[in-house]
Amino acid sequence: MDVARALKNNRVLKSLTGLNIIAFNSLSKIFESELNKLHLEGIDFKKRQRALGGGRKSKIETAKEKLFFLLFYFKVYPTYDVAGFLFNVDRSQPFHWVKKLEEALERSLKRALVLPKRKINSIDEFFRLYPDAKDVFIDGV
Protein backbone atom coordinates (compact mmCIF):
# COMPACT_ATOMS: atom_id res chain seq x y z
CA MET A 1 0.00 0.00 0.00
CA ASP A 2 1.29 3.46 -0.89
CA VAL A 3 1.15 5.14 2.52
CA ALA A 4 3.00 8.25 1.33
CA ARG A 5 0.31 8.85 -1.30
CA ALA A 6 -2.46 8.56 1.28
CA LEU A 7 -0.68 11.00 3.60
CA LYS A 8 -0.81 13.70 0.89
CA ASN A 9 -4.57 13.58 0.26
CA ASN A 10 -6.99 14.68 2.97
CA ARG A 11 -9.96 12.81 1.53
CA VAL A 12 -8.09 9.53 1.03
CA LEU A 13 -6.42 9.70 4.44
CA LYS A 14 -9.72 10.42 6.17
CA SER A 15 -11.46 7.55 4.37
CA LEU A 16 -8.69 5.10 5.29
CA THR A 17 -7.89 6.21 8.86
CA GLY A 18 -10.65 8.54 10.02
CA LEU A 19 -8.22 11.46 10.48
CA ASN A 20 -7.33 14.41 8.27
CA ILE A 21 -3.71 15.30 7.52
CA ILE A 22 -3.37 17.85 10.35
CA ALA A 23 -4.83 15.52 12.99
CA PHE A 24 -2.77 12.59 11.69
CA ASN A 25 0.49 14.54 11.79
CA SER A 26 -0.27 15.82 15.27
CA LEU A 27 -1.05 12.33 16.56
CA SER A 28 1.95 10.82 14.77
CA LYS A 29 4.39 12.97 16.78
CA ILE A 30 2.91 11.76 20.05
CA PHE A 31 2.70 8.20 18.70
CA GLU A 32 6.38 8.21 17.74
CA SER A 33 7.33 9.40 21.21
CA GLU A 34 5.22 6.70 22.88
CA LEU A 35 6.57 4.05 20.50
CA ASN A 36 10.12 5.03 21.48
CA LYS A 37 9.22 4.85 25.18
CA LEU A 38 7.78 1.36 24.73
CA HIS A 39 10.89 0.32 22.87
CA LEU A 40 13.12 1.59 25.67
CA GLU A 41 10.92 -0.11 28.28
CA GLY A 42 11.21 -3.35 26.31
CA ILE A 43 7.45 -3.86 26.36
CA ASP A 44 6.97 -4.22 22.63
CA PHE A 45 9.72 -6.75 21.97
CA LYS A 46 10.41 -10.27 23.09
CA LYS A 47 13.92 -11.35 24.00
CA ARG A 48 16.25 -10.32 21.19
CA GLN A 49 18.01 -12.87 19.04
CA ARG A 50 20.02 -10.22 17.20
CA ALA A 51 21.55 -6.84 18.02
CA LEU A 52 19.39 -3.74 17.61
CA GLY A 53 19.01 -3.06 13.88
CA GLY A 54 19.81 -6.63 12.89
CA GLY A 55 17.50 -8.97 11.04
CA ARG A 56 14.94 -8.39 8.32
CA LYS A 57 13.66 -4.84 7.88
CA SER A 58 9.97 -4.24 8.49
CA LYS A 59 7.62 -3.34 5.66
CA ILE A 60 6.36 -0.48 7.82
CA GLU A 61 9.46 1.29 9.13
CA THR A 62 8.50 4.81 10.19
CA ALA A 63 6.21 5.79 13.04
CA LYS A 64 3.86 7.42 10.51
CA GLU A 65 3.59 4.18 8.55
CA LYS A 66 2.95 2.23 11.74
CA LEU A 67 0.29 4.68 12.87
CA PHE A 68 -1.29 4.62 9.42
CA PHE A 69 -1.43 0.82 9.48
CA LEU A 70 -3.01 0.71 12.93
CA LEU A 71 -5.60 3.40 12.22
CA PHE A 72 -6.38 1.76 8.88
CA TYR A 73 -6.79 -1.59 10.61
CA PHE A 74 -9.16 -0.18 13.25
CA LYS A 75 -11.17 1.87 10.72
CA VAL A 76 -11.54 -0.72 7.97
CA TYR A 77 -11.12 -3.82 10.14
CA PRO A 78 -9.86 -6.12 7.38
CA THR A 79 -9.08 -9.76 8.02
CA TYR A 80 -5.41 -10.49 8.60
CA ASP A 81 -5.34 -12.12 5.16
CA VAL A 82 -6.57 -8.90 3.51
CA ALA A 83 -4.29 -6.66 5.61
CA GLY A 84 -1.33 -8.90 4.78
CA PHE A 85 -2.17 -8.71 1.09
CA LEU A 86 -2.56 -4.92 1.12
CA PHE A 87 0.71 -4.37 3.00
CA ASN A 88 2.54 -7.09 1.08
CA VAL A 89 3.36 -9.30 4.08
CA ASP A 90 2.34 -12.72 5.36
CA ARG A 91 -1.10 -12.78 6.98
CA SER A 92 0.43 -13.37 10.43
CA GLN A 93 2.40 -10.12 10.36
CA PRO A 94 -0.59 -7.74 10.75
CA PHE A 95 -1.61 -9.68 13.87
CA HIS A 96 1.82 -9.06 15.41
CA TRP A 97 1.82 -5.40 14.34
CA VAL A 98 -1.57 -4.78 15.96
CA LYS A 99 -0.49 -6.40 19.22
CA LYS A 100 2.76 -4.38 19.34
CA LEU A 101 1.36 -1.03 18.21
CA GLU A 102 -1.99 -0.74 19.97
CA GLU A 103 -0.36 -0.02 23.35
CA ALA A 104 1.52 2.93 21.83
CA LEU A 105 -1.70 4.23 20.27
CA GLU A 106 -3.61 3.93 23.53
CA ARG A 107 -0.87 5.81 25.39
CA SER A 108 -0.81 8.46 22.65
CA LEU A 109 -4.55 9.03 22.80
CA LYS A 110 -4.41 9.21 26.58
CA ARG A 111 -1.55 11.73 26.40
CA ALA A 112 -3.48 13.79 23.83
CA LEU A 113 -6.46 13.69 26.23
CA VAL A 114 -8.78 12.17 23.64
CA LEU A 115 -9.03 8.63 24.98
CA PRO A 116 -12.69 7.89 25.69
CA LYS A 117 -13.88 6.16 28.83
CA ARG A 118 -13.94 2.50 27.90
CA LYS A 119 -15.63 0.60 30.70
CA ILE A 120 -19.26 1.42 31.23
CA ASN A 121 -20.81 -1.02 33.67
CA SER A 122 -24.52 -0.30 33.27
CA ILE A 123 -27.09 1.33 31.04
CA ASP A 124 -27.70 3.94 33.77
CA GLU A 125 -24.01 4.86 33.72
CA PHE A 126 -24.11 5.08 29.92
CA PHE A 127 -27.06 7.50 29.99
CA ARG A 128 -25.35 9.58 32.69
CA LEU A 129 -22.26 9.92 30.47
CA TYR A 130 -24.28 10.45 27.26
CA PRO A 131 -27.52 12.20 28.25
CA ASP A 132 -28.40 13.06 24.62
CA ALA A 133 -28.51 9.40 23.59
CA LYS A 134 -32.04 8.17 22.92
CA ASP A 135 -31.44 4.58 21.82
CA VAL A 136 -28.73 2.01 22.41
CA PHE A 137 -27.97 -0.84 20.02
CA ILE A 138 -25.80 -3.70 21.22
CA ASP A 139 -24.12 -6.07 18.76
CA GLY A 140 -24.14 -9.49 20.37
CA VAL A 141 -22.40 -11.41 17.60
KASUL-V306226 format. One record per residue. N is the residue number from 1. RES is the residue in one small letter. PSI is psi in whole degrees, 0 to 359 (NA if undefined). Layout:
n = (N N)
res = (RES RES)
psi = (PSI PSI)
This chain:
n = (1 2 3 4 5 6 7 8 9 10 11 12 13 14 15 16 17 18 19 20 21 22 23 24 25 26 27 28 29 30 31 32 33 34 35 36 37 38 39 40 41 42 43 44 45 46 47 48 49 50 51 52 53 54 55 56 57 58 59 60 61 62 63 64 65 66 67 68 69 70 71 72 73 74 75 76 77 78 79 80 81 82 83 84 85 86 87 88 89 90 91 92 93 94 95 96 97 98 99 100 101 102 103 104 105 106 107 108 109 110 111 112 113 114 115 116 117 118 119 120 121 122 123 124 125 126 127 128 129 130 131 132 133 134 135 136 137 138 139 140 141)
res = (m d v a r a l k n n r v l k s l t g l n i i a f n s l s k i f e s e l n k l h l e g i d f k k r q r a l g g g r k s k i e t a k e k l f f l l f y f k v y p t y d v a g f l f n v d r s q p f h w v k k l e e a l e r s l k r a l v l p k r k i n s i d e f f r l y p d a k d v f i d g v)
psi = (139 87 319 321 318 326 351 350 114 313 314 314 317 322 334 331 342 358 149 178 317 313 321 313 322 312 326 328 315 318 317 318 314 324 318 321 316 321 316 326 346 14 325 2 143 180 129 141 338 165 158 128 350 167 184 141 142 152 335 102 316 162 324 318 321 317 317 312 312 316 321 315 314 328 312 331 58 162 163 329 313 315 318 319 314 327 8 48 170 151 339 336 315 325 313 320 314 313 322 325 338 329 318 322 317 316 322 315 324 317 326 0 37 10 121 159 130 322 108 122 347 164 321 317 321 312 334 319 327 74 338 349 133 320 153 128 132 127 115 22 NA)
